């Protein structure tokens, strides 16, 4: 009967821990979903004369969770454990919707940093491969540009 009581006790403790984890997960997900509402994507309209401007944003939400467990020792205590969670939400402006007597248009907001990083990455990629190809042909370890061109063409 003592063994059964230990098992029942352990089961109740695990259920309570599971409920606590579930409640925490629900709270975190609820907060993250609040940041991804339509209000976060489309800002309050601003009116100036006959023109209305509605700001638009991109909202990115990320969430990661972990857990763990371990065996139960001879006294009925859980050994081991673990858990963890993390998340992030980010918003950035991407466009403005302009409504006027002339009609409706979308004015994109250019992120110069992203454009510059894309250009630098592309340039580095091209330089890397050109350098690698020239090294291969100079060392005699690979085909020449002429041989590669012939293979591709014919």
MODELLER restraints for C-alpha pairs under 7 A, 6 or more apart:
rsr = mdl.restraints
at = mdl.atoms
rsr.add(forms.Gaussian(group=physical.xy_distance, feature=features.Distance(at['CA:6:A'], at['CA:76:A']), mean=6.34, stdev=0.5))
rsr.add(forms.Gaussian(group=physical.xy_distance, feature=features.Distance(at['CA:32:A'], at['CA:61:A']), mean=6.81, stdev=0.5))
rsr.add(forms.Gaussian(group=physical.xy_distance, feature=features.Distance(at['CA:32:A'], at['CA:89:A']), mean=6.97, stdev=0.5))
rsr.add(forms.Gaussian(group=physical.xy_distance, feature=features.Distance(at['CA:36:A'], at['CA:59:A']), mean=6.17, stdev=0.5))
rsr.add(forms.Gaussian(group=physical.xy_distance, feature=features.Distance(at['CA:41:A'], at['CA:56:A']), mean=5.52, stdev=0.5))
rsr.add(forms.Gaussian(group=physical.xy_distance, feature=features.Distance(at['CA:41:A'], at['CA:57:A']), mean=4.69, stdev=0.5))
rsr.add(forms.Gaussian(group=physical.xy_distance, feature=features.Distance(at['CA:41:A'], at['CA:58:A']), mean=6.13, stdev=0.5))
rsr.add(forms.Gaussian(group=physical.xy_distance, feature=features.Distance(at['CA:41:A'], at['CA:59:A']), mean=6.48, stdev=0.5))
rsr.add(forms.Gaussian(group=physical.xy_distance, feature=features.Distance(at['CA:42:A'], at['CA:54:A']), mean=6.72, stdev=0.5))
rsr.add(forms.Gaussian(group=physical.xy_distance, feature=features.Distance(at['CA:42:A'], at['CA:55:A']), mean=5.84, stdev=0.5))
rsr.add(forms.Gaussian(group=physical.xy_distance, feature=features.Distance(at['CA:42:A'], at['CA:56:A']), mean=4.67, stdev=0.5))
rsr.add(forms.Gaussian(group=physical.xy_distance, feature=features.Distance(at['CA:42:A'], at['CA:57:A']), mean=6.40, stdev=0.5))
rsr.add(forms.Gaussian(group=physical.xy_distance, feature=features.Distance(at['CA:43:A'], at['CA:54:A']), mean=6.07, stdev=0.5))
rsr.add(forms.Gaussian(group=physical.xy_distance, feature=features.Distance(at['CA:43:A'], at['CA:55:A']), mean=5.09, stdev=0.5))
rsr.add(forms.Gaussian(group=physical.xy_distance, feature=features.Distance(at['CA:43:A'], at['CA:56:A']), mean=6.25, stdev=0.5))
rsr.add(forms.Gaussian(group=physical.xy_distance, feature=features.Distance(at['CA:44:A'], at['CA:54:A']), mean=6.36, stdev=0.5))
rsr.add(forms.Gaussian(group=physical.xy_distance, feature=features.Distance(at['CA:45:A'], at['CA:52:A']), mean=6.36, stdev=0.5))
rsr.add(forms.Gaussian(group=physical.xy_distance, feature=features.Distance(at['CA:45:A'], at['CA:53:A']), mean=5.58, stdev=0.5))
rsr.add(forms.Gaussian(group=physical.xy_distance, feature=features.Distance(at['CA:45:A'], at['CA:54:A']), mean=4.53, stdev=0.5))
rsr.add(forms.Gaussian(group=physical.xy_distance, feature=features.Distance(at['CA:46:A'], at['CA:52:A']), mean=5.54, stdev=0.5))
rsr.add(forms.Gaussian(group=physical.xy_distance, feature=features.Distance(at['CA:46:A'], at['CA:53:A']), mean=5.18, stdev=0.5))
rsr.add(forms.Gaussian(group=physical.xy_distance, feature=features.Distance(at['CA:46:A'], at['CA:54:A']), mean=6.43, stdev=0.5))
rsr.add(forms.Gaussian(group=physical.xy_distance, feature=features.Distance(at['CA:47:A'], at['CA:53:A']), mean=6.46, stdev=0.5))
rsr.add(forms.Gaussian(group=physical.xy_distance, feature=features.Distance(at['CA:50:A'], at['CA:100:A']), mean=6.00, stdev=0.5))
rsr.add(forms.Gaussian(group=physical.xy_distance, feature=features.Distance(at['CA:50:A'], at['CA:101:A']), mean=6.88, stdev=0.5))
rsr.add(forms.Gaussian(group=physical.xy_distance, feature=features.Distance(at['CA:51:A'], at['CA:98:A']), mean=7.00, stdev=0.5))
rsr.add(forms.Gaussian(group=physical.xy_distance, feature=features.Distance(at['CA:51:A'], at['CA:99:A']), mean=5.67, stdev=0.5))
rsr.add(forms.Gaussian(group=physical.xy_distance, feature=features.Distance(at['CA:51:A'], at['CA:100:A']), mean=4.50, stdev=0.5))
rsr.add(forms.Gaussian(group=physical.xy_distance, feature=features.Distance(at['CA:52:A'], at['CA:98:A']), mean=5.85, stdev=0.5))
rsr.add(forms.Gaussian(group=physical.xy_distance, feature=features.Distance(at['CA:52:A'], at['CA:99:A']), mean=5.05, stdev=0.5))
rsr.add(forms.Gaussian(group=physical.xy_distance, feature=features.Distance(at['CA:52:A'], at['CA:100:A']), mean=6.46, stdev=0.5))
rsr.add(forms.Gaussian(group=physical.xy_distance, feature=features.Distance(at['CA:53:A'], at['CA:96:A']), mean=6.40, stdev=0.5))
rsr.add(forms.Gaussian(group=physical.xy_distance, feature=features.Distance(at['CA:53:A'], at['CA:97:A']), mean=5.58, stdev=0.5))
rsr.add(forms.Gaussian(group=physical.xy_distance, feature=features.Distance(at['CA:53:A'], at['CA:98:A']), mean=4.61, stdev=0.5))
rsr.add(forms.Gaussian(group=physical.xy_distance, feature=features.Distance(at['CA:53:A'], at['CA:99:A']), mean=6.30, stdev=0.5))
rsr.add(forms.Gaussian(group=physical.xy_distance, feature=features.Distance(at['CA:54:A'], at['CA:96:A']), mean=5.54, stdev=0.5))
rsr.add(forms.Gaussian(group=physical.xy_distance, feature=features.Distance(at['CA:54:A'], at['CA:97:A']), mean=5.00, stdev=0.5))
rsr.add(forms.Gaussian(group=physical.xy_distance, feature=features.Distance(at['CA:54:A'], at['CA:98:A']), mean=6.57, stdev=0.5))
rsr.add(forms.Gaussian(group=physical.xy_distance, feature=features.Distance(at['CA:55:A'], at['CA:95:A']), mean=6.28, stdev=0.5))
rsr.add(forms.Gaussian(group=physical.xy_distance, feature=features.Distance(at['CA:55:A'], at['CA:96:A']), mean=4.45, stdev=0.5))
rsr.add(forms.Gaussian(group=physical.xy_distance, feature=features.Distance(at['CA:55:A'], at['CA:97:A']), mean=6.39, stdev=0.5))
rsr.add(forms.Gaussian(group=physical.xy_distance, feature=features.Distance(at['CA:56:A'], at['CA:93:A']), mean=5.93, stdev=0.5))
rsr.add(forms.Gaussian(group=physical.xy_distance, feature=features.Distance(at['CA:56:A'], at['CA:94:A']), mean=5.96, stdev=0.5))
rsr.add(forms.Gaussian(group=physical.xy_distance, feature=features.Distance(at['CA:56:A'], at['CA:95:A']), mean=5.12, stdev=0.5))
rsr.add(forms.Gaussian(group=physical.xy_distance, feature=features.Distance(at['CA:56:A'], at['CA:96:A']), mean=5.56, stdev=0.5))
rsr.add(forms.Gaussian(group=physical.xy_distance, feature=features.Distance(at['CA:57:A'], at['CA:91:A']), mean=6.23, stdev=0.5))
rsr.add(forms.Gaussian(group=physical.xy_distance, feature=features.Distance(at['CA:57:A'], at['CA:92:A']), mean=5.31, stdev=0.5))
rsr.add(forms.Gaussian(group=physical.xy_distance, feature=features.Distance(at['CA:57:A'], at['CA:93:A']), mean=4.16, stdev=0.5))
rsr.add(forms.Gaussian(group=physical.xy_distance, feature=features.Distance(at['CA:57:A'], at['CA:94:A']), mean=5.20, stdev=0.5))
rsr.add(forms.Gaussian(group=physical.xy_distance, feature=features.Distance(at['CA:57:A'], at['CA:95:A']), mean=6.83, stdev=0.5))
rsr.add(forms.Gaussian(group=physical.xy_distance, feature=features.Distance(at['CA:58:A'], at['CA:91:A']), mean=5.41, stdev=0.5))
rsr.add(forms.Gaussian(group=physical.xy_distance, feature=features.Distance(at['CA:58:A'], at['CA:92:A']), mean=5.44, stdev=0.5))
rsr.add(forms.Gaussian(group=physical.xy_distance, feature=features.Distance(at['CA:58:A'], at['CA:93:A']), mean=6.28, stdev=0.5))
rsr.add(forms.Gaussian(group=physical.xy_distance, feature=features.Distance(at['CA:58:A'], at['CA:94:A']), mean=6.31, stdev=0.5))
rsr.add(forms.Gaussian(group=physical.xy_distance, feature=features.Distance(at['CA:59:A'], at['CA:90:A']), mean=5.70, stdev=0.5))
rsr.add(forms.Gaussian(group=physical.xy_distance, feature=features.Distance(at['CA:59:A'], at['CA:91:A']), mean=4.34, stdev=0.5))
rsr.add(forms.Gaussian(group=physical.xy_distance, feature=features.Distance(at['CA:59:A'], at['CA:92:A']), mean=6.81, stdev=0.5))
rsr.add(forms.Gaussian(group=physical.xy_distance, feature=features.Distance(at['CA:60:A'], at['CA:89:A']), mean=5.62, stdev=0.5))
rsr.add(forms.Gaussian(group=physical.xy_distance, feature=features.Distance(at['CA:60:A'], at['CA:90:A']), mean=5.21, stdev=0.5))
rsr.add(forms.Gaussian(group=physical.xy_distance, feature=features.Distance(at['CA:60:A'], at['CA:91:A']), mean=6.27, stdev=0.5))
rsr.add(forms.Gaussian(group=physical.xy_distance, feature=features.Distance(at['CA:61:A'], at['CA:88:A']), mean=5.84, stdev=0.5))
rsr.add(forms.Gaussian(group=physical.xy_distance, feature=features.Distance(at['CA:61:A'], at['CA:89:A']), mean=4.39, stdev=0.5))
rsr.add(forms.Gaussian(group=physical.xy_distance, feature=features.Distance(at['CA:61:A'], at['CA:90:A']), mean=6.53, stdev=0.5))
rsr.add(forms.Gaussian(group=physical.xy_distance, feature=features.Distance(at['CA:62:A'], at['CA:87:A']), mean=5.43, stdev=0.5))
rsr.add(forms.Gaussian(group=physical.xy_distance, feature=features.Distance(at['CA:62:A'], at['CA:88:A']), mean=5.27, stdev=0.5))
rsr.add(forms.Gaussian(group=physical.xy_distance, feature=features.Distance(at['CA:62:A'], at['CA:89:A']), mean=6.37, stdev=0.5))
rsr.add(forms.Gaussian(group=physical.xy_distance, feature=features.Distance(at['CA:63:A'], at['CA:86:A']), mean=5.91, stdev=0.5))
rsr.add(forms.Gaussian(group=physical.xy_distance, feature=features.Distance(at['CA:63:A'], at['CA:87:A']), mean=4.19, stdev=0.5))
rsr.add(forms.Gaussian(group=physical.xy_distance, feature=features.Distance(at['CA:63:A'], at['CA:88:A']), mean=6.52, stdev=0.5))
rsr.add(forms.Gaussian(group=physical.xy_distance, feature=features.Distance(at['CA:64:A'], at['CA:85:A']), mean=5.64, stdev=0.5))
rsr.add(forms.Gaussian(group=physical.xy_distance, feature=features.Distance(at['CA:64:A'], at['CA:86:A']), mean=5.35, stdev=0.5))
rsr.add(forms.Gaussian(group=physical.xy_distance, feature=features.Distance(at['CA:64:A'], at['CA:87:A']), mean=6.10, stdev=0.5))
rsr.add(forms.Gaussian(group=physical.xy_distance, feature=features.Distance(at['CA:65:A'], at['CA:84:A']), mean=5.76, stdev=0.5))
rsr.add(forms.Gaussian(group=physical.xy_distance, feature=features.Distance(at['CA:65:A'], at['CA:85:A']), mean=4.17, stdev=0.5))
rsr.add(forms.Gaussian(group=physical.xy_distance, feature=features.Distance(at['CA:65:A'], at['CA:86:A']), mean=6.39, stdev=0.5))
rsr.add(forms.Gaussian(group=physical.xy_distance, feature=features.Distance(at['CA:66:A'], at['CA:83:A']), mean=5.34, stdev=0.5))
rsr.add(forms.Gaussian(group=physical.xy_distance, feature=features.Distance(at['CA:66:A'], at['CA:84:A']), mean=5.12, stdev=0.5))
rsr.add(forms.Gaussian(group=physical.xy_distance, feature=features.Distance(at['CA:66:A'], at['CA:85:A']), mean=6.13, stdev=0.5))
rsr.add(forms.Gaussian(group=physical.xy_distance, feature=features.Distance(at['CA:67:A'], at['CA:82:A']), mean=5.46, stdev=0.5))
rsr.add(forms.Gaussian(group=physical.xy_distance, feature=features.Distance(at['CA:67:A'], at['CA:83:A']), mean=3.93, stdev=0.5))
rsr.add(forms.Gaussian(group=physical.xy_distance, feature=features.Distance(at['CA:67:A'], at['CA:84:A']), mean=6.27, stdev=0.5))
rsr.add(forms.Gaussian(group=physical.xy_distance, feature=features.Distance(at['CA:68:A'], at['CA:81:A']), mean=5.38, stdev=0.5))
rsr.add(forms.Gaussian(group=physical.xy_distance, feature=features.Distance(at['CA:68:A'], at['CA:82:A']), mean=4.61, stdev=0.5))
rsr.add(forms.Gaussian(group=physical.xy_distance, feature=features.Distance(at['CA:68:A'], at['CA:83:A']), mean=5.85, stdev=0.5))
rsr.add(forms.Gaussian(group=physical.xy_distance, feature=features.Distance(at['CA:69:A'], at['CA:80:A']), mean=5.86, stdev=0.5))
rsr.add(forms.Gaussian(group=physical.xy_distance, feature=features.Distance(at['CA:69:A'], at['CA:81:A']), mean=4.57, stdev=0.5))
rsr.add(forms.Gaussian(group=physical.xy_distance, feature=features.Distance(at['CA:69:A'], at['CA:82:A']), mean=6.39, stdev=0.5))
rsr.add(forms.Gaussian(group=physical.xy_distance, feature=features.Distance(at['CA:70:A'], at['CA:78:A']), mean=6.60, stdev=0.5))
rsr.add(forms.Gaussian(group=physical.xy_distance, feature=features.Distance(at['CA:70:A'], at['CA:79:A']), mean=5.33, stdev=0.5))
rsr.add(forms.Gaussian(group=physical.xy_distance, feature=features.Distance(at['CA:70:A'], at['CA:80:A']), mean=4.54, stdev=0.5))
rsr.add(forms.Gaussian(group=physical.xy_distance, feature=features.Distance(at['CA:70:A'], at['CA:81:A']), mean=5.89, stdev=0.5))
rsr.add(forms.Gaussian(group=physical.xy_distance, feature=features.Distance(at['CA:71:A'], at['CA:78:A']), mean=6.13, stdev=0.5))
rsr.add(forms.Gaussian(group=physical.xy_distance, feature=features.Distance(at['CA:71:A'], at['CA:79:A']), mean=5.54, stdev=0.5))
rsr.add(forms.Gaussian(group=physical.xy_distance, feature=features.Distance(at['CA:72:A'], at['CA:78:A']), mean=4.40, stdev=0.5))
rsr.add(forms.Gaussian(group=physical.xy_distance, feature=features.Distance(at['CA:72:A'], at['CA:79:A']), mean=5.54, stdev=0.5))
rsr.add(forms.Gaussian(group=physical.xy_distance, feature=features.Distance(at['CA:73:A'], at['CA:79:A']), mean=6.42, stdev=0.5))
rsr.add(forms.Gaussian(group=physical.xy_distance, feature=features.Distance(at['CA:93:A'], at['CA:109:A']), mean=6.87, stdev=0.5))
rsr.add(forms.Gaussian(group=physical.xy_distance, feature=features.Distance(at['CA:94:A'], at['CA:108:A']), mean=5.97, stdev=0.5))
rsr.add(forms.Gaussian(group=physical.xy_distance, feature=features.Distance(at['CA:94:A'], at['CA:109:A']), mean=4.99, stdev=0.5))
rsr.add(forms.Gaussian(group=physical.xy_distance, feature=features.Distance(at['CA:95:A'], at['CA:106:A']), mean=6.61, stdev=0.5))
rsr.add(forms.Gaussian(group=physical.xy_distance, feature=features.Distance(at['CA:95:A'], at['CA:107:A']), mean=5.49, stdev=0.5))
rsr.add(forms.Gaussian(group=physical.xy_distance, feature=features.Distance(at['CA:95:A'], at['CA:108:A']), mean=4.15, stdev=0.5))
rsr.add(forms.Gaussian(group=physical.xy_distance, feature=features.Distance(at['CA:95:A'], at['CA:109:A']), mean=4.92, stdev=0.5))
rsr.add(forms.Gaussian(group=physical.xy_distance, feature=features.Distance(at['CA:96:A'], at['CA:106:A']), mean=5.79, stdev=0.5))
rsr.add(forms.Gaussian(group=physical.xy_distance, feature=features.Distance(at['CA:96:A'], at['CA:107:A']), mean=5.19, stdev=0.5))
rsr.add(forms.Gaussian(group=physical.xy_distance, feature=features.Distance(at['CA:96:A'], at['CA:108:A']), mean=6.42, stdev=0.5))
rsr.add(forms.Gaussian(group=physical.xy_distance, feature=features.Distance(at['CA:97:A'], at['CA:105:A']), mean=5.91, stdev=0.5))
rsr.add(forms.Gaussian(group=physical.xy_distance, feature=features.Distance(at['CA:97:A'], at['CA:106:A']), mean=4.57, stdev=0.5))
rsr.add(forms.Gaussian(group=physical.xy_distance, feature=features.Distance(at['CA:97:A'], at['CA:107:A']), mean=6.29, stdev=0.5))
rsr.add(forms.Gaussian(group=physical.xy_distance, feature=features.Distance(at['CA:98:A'], at['CA:104:A']), mean=5.72, stdev=0.5))
rsr.add(forms.Gaussian(group=physical.xy_distance, feature=features.Distance(at['CA:98:A'], at['CA:105:A']), mean=5.39, stdev=0.5))
rsr.add(forms.Gaussian(group=physical.xy_distance, feature=features.Distance(at['CA:98:A'], at['CA:106:A']), mean=6.18, stdev=0.5))
rsr.add(forms.Gaussian(group=physical.xy_distance, feature=features.Distance(at['CA:99:A'], at['CA:105:A']), mean=6.70, stdev=0.5))
rsr.add(forms.Gaussian(group=physical.xy_distance, feature=features.Distance(at['CA:136:A'], at['CA:142:A']), mean=5.28, stdev=0.5))
rsr.add(forms.Gaussian(group=physical.xy_distance, feature=features.Distance(at['CA:137:A'], at['CA:143:A']), mean=6.27, stdev=0.5))
rsr.add(forms.Gaussian(group=physical.xy_distance, feature=features.Distance(at['CA:137:A'], at['CA:144:A']), mean=5.21, stdev=0.5))
